[in-house]
Amino acid sequence: MMVARLKADEREVKSEPATFDNDSEASDSSVECELPARFQPSHHPHPIPSTQRVVAEDALSRTISAQSLPVGTSRSISDGAQLSLYERTIHMLAEDPMYQKEVALGKRIGFYRLGKELGAGNFSKVKMGIHVLTKEKVAVKVMEKTKMDQKQQRLLAREILTMEKMNHPHIVRLFECVETLTRMHLVMEYAGGGELYAYVHDKGKLTEQDAKPLFAQIVSAVHHMHSREVVHRDIKAENVMFSAPGHVKLVDFGFSCHIAGSTELATFCGSPPYAAPELYRDKSYNGTMVDIWALGVLLYFMLVGITPFKGETVAELKEVIIAGTYSMPEYLSTFAQHMISKMLEMDPGKRMDIHDVKKAYWLRDIKFPRSYLSFPTLPSKEELDCNETQQRVWEIMNRFGITEEMLADTTGPRNSIVGTYRIVLYQVQAEKKEAIRKLKAAEELEAVGGNHLMRSSGKKRRPHSGNPPMLKDRSKTCAIL
C-alpha cells in the first residue's frame, strides 16, 4: 500500500523485500466491509461545450464533496446574498468552468487542490493536497477503481475501517474519502519528513539516546491499536514516517484487521524480514505477537542499521528466521540487548506483550505519548460549555459557514463537512499540544535558572576590607616563613 512519502533527495533507496500477502486475505477478518456505491453525477444546468470535455467520464464525475451541501440551502451569487466560505466553494465547484477544468485534469478533487506527486504504486499514487478552507497540507492517495480487483477492494475497505478507529498523535489520520466514477481518494494527514528506513540508510544507525523517544512513539501507537483490538501486521521501517524532526507516525494500514479476544489469524502478510517465525511455521498465529516481533526487528534495525535476519532469497530468509539465529552487537547496552531478545522470543507464549514493552527498563526514563481524546462530531451543549477544544473547533467551523445543523445528518468520512471538521480538530489539538510543550520547556528552563540562582546566593560573601584577605588554612611553609 502506498503512503505519503517525501524523500529528502533524489537518490533511490533500496528497500527491503516487498510487502505481500497470500490469496486467503478475507479469511482472517471478522468484519465484512463493502465499498460505497459509485457516485452518480447530477445534471449540470449549463452543458459544457465539447471543447472543454477533456475526458467525458472524468469531466462529468462530480465528487461527493462537491455535492455535500443540499441544493435547497445553497444561495446564488446572482441573488446578491453574502455567501460563506463553504457556500462559495460549493458554488465554484458547481458553476465555475476553471474549477471544473481542474477537476477534469485531476488538479482538484472536492475541497482539495492537488499538487505534486509524492509516490506511486501498482494501482495507486499519492499526491500532496491543500484543503481550501483550512489551508492544511494533506496527502491524497488516489486509486484507480478499474485496476482494483475484489480482494484489493476488501483491503481498501478494511484500511478505511481501521483508520476510522484510530485517534493517536503518532498514527496517521484519515480525514476524508472522496469517490468519483473512476477513482477513490483517501485524504490523510501529511507526514513529509520521509521514511525512517531512508533516514537510517542515509545517516547510519541511531544512538540509543536518539532511538529511545522515536521507538517509544511507535510503541505508544501500537499500544493504542492493540487496546482497540486492531493489529497492524506490517510494521517496518518503511511504514514509519517523520512528520517533523524527532516526531514519527505509523502509516499504511492495508493489512491491518480487527481481532476479537484471542482470535487466531491464518493469513501470511507483511514484509518477510519482519515476519515472525510462526508465520512461516504454524497454520495460525496471534496477531498481537506478530506485531511485537516486528517491533523487535525494527528496534534492532534502528540501533544496528540492518535487520537481524538476512537471506539471499525468501526461502533462505525463512530458514534463518525459523532457526532464530542472529548476532547481537557488543556495543549495544545490556538493557537494549535484553529488550530485543525478549521481543524476538521464538515462542509466542513467552514473548513480551505491548504492556511489557512499555515497562521495559531500557525505556524507564521515557514518557509515552497519550492518545487524543475522541470528540463527537455533534457535541452536546454541556460539552461545548465545558470543553475548550470543542469551543475552539466550532468557532472556526462557524467562521467557515458550517453550522451544527449542517453536520447533523452527516456520518463517516465520505463528506466534505466531516472532512473539514476532522482537519480543524486536528489543527486545534496540534496547537494545544505544541502550547503544552512550550509551557513545559519554559517551566524546565525557569527551574534550572532558579536552582542556579539559589546556588549562587547560597555562597557566603567575604566582607570587603582594605587589607588583603587572610588565608583560612596556611601551609607549613607559609607558617615557617
C-alpha positions as CSV (number, residue, x, y, z in Angstrom):
1,M,0.0,0.0,0.0
2,M,1.3,3.4,-0.8
3,V,1.6,6.2,1.8
4,A,2.7,9.8,1.7
5,R,6.5,9.8,1.4
6,L,8.6,12.9,0.7
7,K,12.2,11.9,0.0
8,A,14.9,14.3,1.2
9,D,16.8,13.9,-2.1
10,E,16.5,12.2,-5.4
11,R,18.7,9.2,-4.5
12,E,17.0,5.9,-4.9
13,V,17.0,3.9,-1.7
14,K,17.0,0.1,-2.0
15,S,14.3,-1.1,0.4
16,E,13.6,-4.5,2.0
17,P,11.7,-7.2,0.1
18,A,8.2,-6.1,-0.9
19,T,5.3,-6.4,1.4
20,F,2.8,-9.0,0.3
21,D,0.1,-11.4,1.4
22,N,-1.5,-14.5,0.1
23,D,-4.9,-15.0,-1.5
24,S,-6.8,-16.0,1.6
25,E,-6.9,-12.5,3.0
26,A,-10.6,-12.4,3.6
27,S,-10.5,-15.4,5.9
28,D,-8.9,-13.7,8.9
29,S,-11.1,-10.6,9.2
30,S,-14.1,-10.7,11.4
31,V,-15.5,-7.5,9.8
32,E,-17.0,-7.5,6.3
33,C,-17.0,-4.1,4.6
34,E,-18.3,-3.0,1.2
35,L,-17.1,-0.1,-0.7
36,P,-19.7,2.6,-1.3
37,A,-21.7,2.6,-4.5
38,R,-20.5,4.7,-7.4
39,F,-21.5,8.3,-7.2
40,Q,-24.0,9.3,-9.9
41,P,-23.4,12.9,-11.1
42,S,-26.2,15.3,-11.1
43,H,-27.5,17.1,-14.2
44,H,-25.5,20.2,-14.9
45,P,-27.7,23.3,-15.6
46,H,-25.3,24.6,-18.3
47,P,-24.0,21.9,-20.7
48,I,-20.2,22.0,-21.0
49,P,-19.0,22.8,-24.6
50,S,-17.3,20.0,-26.4
51,T,-14.0,21.9,-26.3
52,Q,-14.0,21.7,-22.6
53,R,-14.6,18.0,-22.4
54,V,-11.1,16.7,-21.7
55,V,-12.3,13.2,-20.8
56,A,-16.0,12.6,-20.8
57,E,-16.1,10.3,-17.9
58,D,-13.8,12.4,-15.7
59,A,-15.4,15.7,-16.6
60,L,-18.8,14.6,-15.6
61,S,-17.9,12.7,-12.5
62,R,-18.5,15.0,-9.5
63,T,-17.1,14.3,-6.2
64,I,-19.2,13.6,-3.1
65,S,-17.6,16.6,-1.5
66,A,-18.9,18.8,-4.3
67,Q,-22.5,17.7,-3.6
68,S,-22.4,17.6,0.2
69,L,-24.4,20.9,0.5
70,P,-28.1,20.4,-0.2
71,V,-29.3,22.2,-3.2
72,G,-32.2,23.8,-1.4
73,T,-29.9,25.5,1.1
74,S,-27.5,26.9,-1.4
75,R,-27.7,30.6,-2.3
76,S,-26.8,32.0,-5.7
77,I,-24.4,34.8,-6.1
78,S,-26.8,36.4,-8.6
79,D,-29.3,36.9,-5.7
80,G,-26.8,39.2,-4.0
81,A,-26.6,37.1,-0.9
82,Q,-23.5,37.1,1.2
83,L,-22.0,33.6,0.8
84,S,-19.9,31.9,3.4
85,L,-16.5,30.4,2.5
86,Y,-18.1,26.9,2.5
87,E,-21.0,28.0,0.2
88,R,-18.7,29.9,-2.1
89,T,-16.6,26.8,-2.6
90,I,-19.6,24.7,-3.3
91,H,-20.9,27.3,-5.8
92,M,-17.5,27.4,-7.6
93,L,-17.3,23.7,-7.9
94,A,-20.7,23.6,-9.4
95,E,-20.6,26.6,-11.7
96,D,-17.1,27.8,-12.4
97,P,-15.6,26.5,-15.6
98,M,-12.0,26.8,-14.3
99,Y,-12.8,24.7,-11.3
100,Q,-14.5,22.1,-13.4
101,K,-11.5,22.0,-15.8
102,E,-9.1,21.4,-12.8
103,V,-11.4,18.6,-11.6
104,A,-11.2,17.0,-15.1
105,L,-7.4,17.3,-15.3
106,G,-7.0,15.8,-11.8
107,K,-5.7,19.0,-10.3
108,R,-8.7,19.4,-7.9
109,I,-10.9,16.9,-6.0
110,G,-13.7,18.2,-3.8
111,F,-12.3,20.7,-1.4
112,Y,-8.7,19.9,-2.1
113,R,-6.3,21.4,-4.6
114,L,-3.8,18.7,-5.7
115,G,-0.1,19.3,-6.2
116,K,3.0,17.3,-6.9
117,E,3.1,13.5,-6.8
118,L,4.8,12.1,-3.7
119,G,4.9,8.4,-4.7
120,A,3.3,5.7,-6.8
121,G,2.4,2.1,-6.5
122,N,0.8,-0.6,-8.7
123,F,-2.7,0.7,-8.7
124,S,-2.4,4.0,-6.7
125,K,-0.4,7.1,-6.3
126,V,0.0,9.7,-3.6
127,K,-0.3,13.5,-4.2
128,M,0.2,16.5,-2.0
129,G,-3.0,18.5,-1.5
130,I,-4.2,21.7,0.2
131,H,-7.6,21.9,1.9
132,V,-9.1,25.2,0.5
133,L,-10.8,26.2,3.7
134,T,-8.2,25.4,6.4
135,K,-5.1,25.6,4.2
136,E,-3.9,22.4,5.8
137,K,-1.4,20.2,3.8
138,V,-2.7,16.7,3.2
139,A,-1.6,13.6,1.4
140,V,-4.2,12.3,-1.1
141,K,-4.0,8.6,-2.0
142,V,-5.5,8.2,-5.5
143,M,-6.6,4.7,-6.5
144,E,-7.9,3.6,-9.9
145,K,-11.0,1.5,-9.5
146,T,-10.5,-0.2,-12.8
147,K,-7.2,-1.6,-11.6
148,M,-8.6,-2.9,-8.3
149,D,-9.9,-6.5,-8.1
150,Q,-12.3,-7.7,-5.4
151,K,-9.5,-8.6,-3.0
152,Q,-7.9,-5.2,-3.2
153,Q,-11.3,-3.5,-2.7
154,R,-11.7,-5.5,0.5
155,L,-8.3,-4.4,1.7
156,L,-9.2,-0.8,1.0
157,A,-12.4,-1.1,2.9
158,R,-10.6,-2.6,5.8
159,E,-7.9,0.1,5.7
160,I,-10.6,2.8,5.9
161,L,-12.4,1.0,8.7
162,T,-9.2,0.6,10.8
163,M,-8.1,4.2,10.3
164,E,-11.6,5.4,11.4
165,K,-10.9,3.8,14.8
166,M,-7.5,5.4,15.3
167,N,-7.0,8.7,17.2
168,H,-3.4,9.0,18.2
169,P,-0.7,11.6,17.7
170,H,1.7,9.0,16.2
171,I,-0.8,7.3,13.9
172,V,-1.5,9.0,10.5
173,R,-5.1,10.3,10.4
174,L,-7.8,9.8,7.8
175,F,-9.7,13.0,7.1
176,E,-12.0,12.2,4.2
177,C,-12.8,9.8,1.4
178,V,-13.8,11.2,-1.9
179,E,-15.1,8.9,-4.7
180,T,-15.7,9.6,-8.4
181,L,-16.8,7.2,-11.1
182,T,-13.3,6.0,-11.8
183,R,-11.2,6.9,-8.8
184,M,-11.1,6.6,-5.0
185,H,-9.3,9.2,-2.9
186,L,-8.2,8.8,0.7
187,V,-7.3,12.2,2.2
188,M,-4.8,11.7,5.0
189,E,-2.6,13.6,7.4
190,Y,0.6,14.7,5.6
191,A,3.9,13.4,7.0
192,G,6.6,14.9,4.8
193,G,9.8,14.1,6.6
194,G,10.5,10.9,4.8
195,E,10.8,7.2,5.9
196,L,12.6,6.0,8.9
197,Y,14.2,3.5,6.6
198,A,15.7,6.2,4.4
199,Y,16.8,8.2,7.4
200,V,18.8,5.2,8.9
201,H,20.0,4.2,5.4
202,D,21.4,7.7,4.7
203,K,22.7,8.7,8.2
204,G,23.6,5.3,9.7
205,K,22.4,3.6,12.9
206,L,20.9,5.7,15.7
207,T,22.4,6.1,19.1
208,E,20.3,4.6,21.9
209,Q,19.6,8.1,23.3
210,D,18.2,9.2,19.9
211,A,16.3,5.9,19.3
212,K,14.5,5.8,22.6
213,P,12.0,8.6,22.1
214,L,11.3,7.5,18.5
215,F,10.7,3.9,19.5
216,A,8.6,5.0,22.4
217,Q,6.3,6.9,20.0
218,I,5.9,3.8,17.8
219,V,5.3,1.6,20.9
220,S,2.6,4.1,22.1
221,A,0.9,3.9,18.6
222,V,0.9,0.1,18.7
223,H,-0.5,0.1,22.2
224,H,-3.3,2.4,21.0
225,M,-4.1,-0.1,18.2
226,H,-4.0,-3.2,20.4
227,S,-6.2,-1.6,23.0
228,R,-8.8,-1.2,20.2
229,E,-8.4,-4.8,19.2
230,V,-6.6,-3.9,15.9
231,V,-3.4,-5.4,14.7
232,H,-1.2,-3.8,12.1
233,R,0.7,-6.8,10.6
234,D,3.0,-4.7,8.5
235,I,5.2,-2.8,11.0
236,K,8.6,-2.0,9.4
237,A,10.9,1.0,9.0
238,E,9.3,1.9,5.6
239,N,6.0,2.3,7.3
240,V,7.3,4.8,9.9
241,M,7.3,8.4,8.6
242,F,8.7,11.6,10.0
243,S,6.2,14.3,10.3
244,A,8.7,16.6,12.0
245,P,12.2,16.2,13.4
246,G,12.0,13.8,16.3
247,H,8.3,13.1,15.6
248,V,7.2,9.9,13.7
249,K,3.9,8.4,12.7
250,L,2.9,4.8,11.9
251,V,1.3,4.5,8.4
252,D,-0.1,2.0,5.9
253,F,-3.0,0.0,7.4
254,G,-3.7,-2.0,4.3
255,F,-3.0,-5.4,6.1
256,S,-4.5,-4.4,9.5
257,C,-7.5,-6.2,10.8
258,H,-9.8,-6.4,13.8
259,I,-9.4,-9.2,16.2
260,A,-11.9,-10.3,18.9
261,G,-10.2,-11.5,22.1
262,S,-7.7,-14.3,21.4
263,T,-8.7,-14.9,17.8
264,E,-6.1,-16.7,15.7
265,L,-5.3,-15.5,12.2
266,A,-4.2,-17.6,9.3
267,T,-3.1,-15.2,6.5
268,F,0.5,-14.6,5.8
269,C,1.1,-10.9,5.2
270,G,3.8,-8.4,5.9
271,S,7.4,-7.9,4.9
272,P,9.5,-11.2,5.0
273,P,12.4,-9.7,7.0
274,Y,10.0,-8.6,9.7
275,A,7.9,-11.7,9.7
276,A,7.6,-13.8,12.9
277,P,8.7,-17.5,12.8
278,E,5.1,-18.7,13.5
279,L,4.0,-17.0,10.2
280,Y,6.3,-19.5,8.3
281,R,6.0,-22.4,10.7
282,D,2.4,-22.6,12.0
283,K,-1.0,-22.7,10.4
284,S,-2.4,-19.9,12.6
285,Y,-0.9,-17.1,14.7
286,N,-1.6,-14.4,17.3
287,G,-1.7,-11.1,15.6
288,T,-0.5,-9.0,18.5
289,M,2.5,-11.2,19.0
290,V,3.4,-10.8,15.3
291,D,3.4,-7.0,15.8
292,I,5.7,-7.4,18.9
293,W,8.2,-9.5,16.8
294,A,8.2,-6.8,14.1
295,L,8.9,-4.2,16.8
296,G,11.9,-6.2,17.9
297,V,13.2,-6.3,14.3
298,L,12.5,-2.6,14.0
299,L,14.4,-1.7,17.2
300,Y,17.4,-3.8,16.0
301,F,17.4,-2.0,12.7
302,M,17.3,1.4,14.4
303,L,20.3,0.6,16.7
304,V,22.4,-1.6,14.3
305,G,21.5,-0.2,10.9
306,I,20.5,-3.6,9.4
307,T,17.8,-6.1,10.0
308,P,18.8,-9.1,12.2
309,F,17.8,-11.9,9.7
310,K,19.3,-12.0,6.3
311,G,19.0,-14.3,3.3
312,E,19.7,-14.1,-0.5
313,T,16.2,-15.5,-1.2
314,V,12.9,-15.6,0.7
315,A,13.5,-19.4,1.2
316,E,16.9,-18.7,2.8
317,L,15.4,-15.9,4.9
318,K,12.6,-18.3,6.1
319,E,15.2,-20.9,7.3
320,V,17.1,-18.2,9.2
321,I,14.0,-16.8,10.9
322,I,12.7,-20.3,11.8
323,A,16.1,-21.2,13.3
324,G,16.1,-17.9,15.2
325,T,19.8,-17.2,14.5
326,Y,21.1,-13.7,14.6
327,S,24.1,-11.8,16.1
328,M,23.8,-9.2,18.8
329,P,26.5,-6.5,18.6
330,E,28.5,-6.0,21.8
331,Y,28.3,-2.2,21.6
332,L,24.6,-2.3,22.5
333,S,23.8,-1.8,26.2
334,T,22.8,-4.7,28.3
335,F,19.2,-3.4,28.7
336,A,18.8,-2.9,24.9
337,Q,20.1,-6.4,24.2
338,H,17.7,-7.8,26.8
339,M,14.7,-6.0,25.3
340,I,15.4,-7.0,21.8
341,S,15.9,-10.7,22.8
342,K,12.6,-10.7,24.7
343,M,10.7,-9.3,21.7
344,L,12.4,-11.8,19.3
345,E,11.5,-14.7,21.5
346,M,10.8,-17.8,19.3
347,D,7.9,-19.0,21.5
348,P,5.0,-16.5,21.1
349,G,3.7,-17.5,24.5
350,K,6.9,-16.3,26.2
351,R,7.3,-13.2,24.1
352,M,6.7,-9.8,25.6
353,D,3.4,-8.1,25.1
354,I,2.9,-4.4,24.4
355,H,2.5,-3.7,28.2
356,D,5.8,-5.4,28.9
357,V,7.5,-3.4,26.2
358,K,6.3,-0.1,27.8
359,K,7.6,-1.3,31.2
360,A,11.0,-2.3,29.9
361,Y,13.9,-0.9,31.9
362,W,15.5,0.4,28.6
363,L,12.6,2.8,28.3
364,R,12.4,3.7,32.0
365,D,13.2,7.4,31.5
366,I,10.8,7.9,28.5
367,K,7.3,9.4,28.7
368,F,4.9,7.7,26.3
369,P,2.6,10.0,24.3
370,R,-1.1,9.7,25.2
371,S,-3.9,9.2,22.8
372,Y,-6.0,12.1,21.7
373,L,-9.4,12.5,23.3
374,S,-12.2,11.3,20.9
375,F,-14.8,14.0,20.3
376,P,-18.2,13.5,18.7
377,T,-18.9,15.5,15.6
378,L,-22.0,16.9,17.2
379,P,-21.2,17.7,20.8
380,S,-23.9,18.4,23.4
381,K,-24.4,21.8,24.9
382,E,-22.8,20.7,28.1
383,E,-19.7,19.6,26.2
384,L,-19.5,23.0,24.4
385,D,-19.8,24.8,27.7
386,C,-17.0,23.0,29.5
387,N,-14.6,21.8,26.7
388,E,-12.2,24.4,25.3
389,T,-11.2,22.3,22.4
390,Q,-14.7,21.8,21.1
391,Q,-15.4,25.5,21.6
392,R,-12.4,26.4,19.5
393,V,-13.3,23.9,16.8
394,W,-16.8,25.2,16.4
395,E,-15.7,28.8,16.5
396,I,-13.6,28.0,13.4
397,M,-16.3,25.9,11.8
398,N,-18.9,28.7,12.2
399,R,-16.4,31.1,10.7
400,F,-16.3,28.9,7.5
401,G,-20.1,29.0,7.5
402,I,-20.6,25.4,8.7
403,T,-23.2,25.0,11.5
404,E,-24.2,22.2,13.8
405,E,-27.4,21.7,11.7
406,M,-25.4,21.1,8.5
407,L,-23.4,18.4,10.3
408,A,-26.4,16.7,11.9
409,D,-27.2,14.3,9.0
410,T,-23.6,13.5,8.0
411,T,-21.7,10.4,9.2
412,G,-18.5,8.7,8.2
413,P,-15.5,10.1,6.2
414,R,-17.3,10.4,2.8
415,N,-18.5,14.0,3.3
416,S,-16.7,17.4,3.0
417,I,-18.2,18.8,6.2
418,V,-17.0,15.8,8.2
419,G,-13.6,16.1,6.5
420,T,-13.4,19.8,7.4
421,Y,-14.4,19.1,11.0
422,R,-11.6,16.5,11.3
423,I,-9.0,18.8,9.9
424,V,-10.0,21.7,12.2
425,L,-10.0,19.3,15.2
426,Y,-6.6,18.0,14.2
427,Q,-5.2,21.6,13.9
428,V,-6.7,22.6,17.3
429,Q,-5.3,19.5,19.0
430,A,-1.9,20.1,17.4
431,E,-1.8,23.7,18.5
432,K,-2.8,22.7,22.1
433,K,-0.1,20.0,22.2
434,E,2.5,22.5,20.9
435,A,1.4,25.1,23.5
436,I,1.8,22.5,26.3
437,R,5.2,21.5,25.0
438,K,6.4,25.2,25.0
439,L,5.0,25.7,28.5
440,K,6.8,22.7,29.9
441,A,10.0,23.8,28.2
442,A,9.7,27.2,29.8
443,E,9.0,25.7,33.2
444,E,12.0,23.5,33.0
445,L,14.2,26.4,31.9
446,E,12.9,28.5,34.8
447,A,13.5,25.7,37.2
448,V,17.1,25.4,36.0
449,G,17.6,29.1,36.3
450,G,16.1,29.2,39.8
451,N,18.4,26.4,41.0
452,H,21.4,28.3,39.6
453,L,20.4,31.4,41.5
454,M,19.8,29.5,44.7
455,R,23.3,28.0,44.4
456,S,24.8,31.4,43.7
457,S,23.0,33.1,46.6
458,G,24.0,30.3,49.0
459,K,27.6,31.2,48.7
460,K,29.0,33.3,51.6
461,R,30.4,36.6,50.6
462,R,33.6,37.7,52.5
463,P,33.4,41.2,53.9
464,H,35.4,43.6,51.9
465,S,38.2,45.5,53.7
466,G,41.3,47.4,52.8
467,N,43.6,44.6,54.0
468,P,44.2,41.6,51.7
469,P,42.1,38.5,52.6
470,M,43.6,36.1,55.1
471,L,44.2,32.6,54.1
472,K,41.9,30.2,56.0
473,D,44.4,27.3,56.0
474,R,48.1,28.1,55.7
475,S,50.7,25.6,54.7
476,K,53.6,24.7,56.9
477,T,56.0,26.6,54.6
478,C,53.9,29.7,55.0
479,A,53.9,29.3,58.7
480,I,57.7,29.0,58.9
481,L,58.2,32.0,56.7
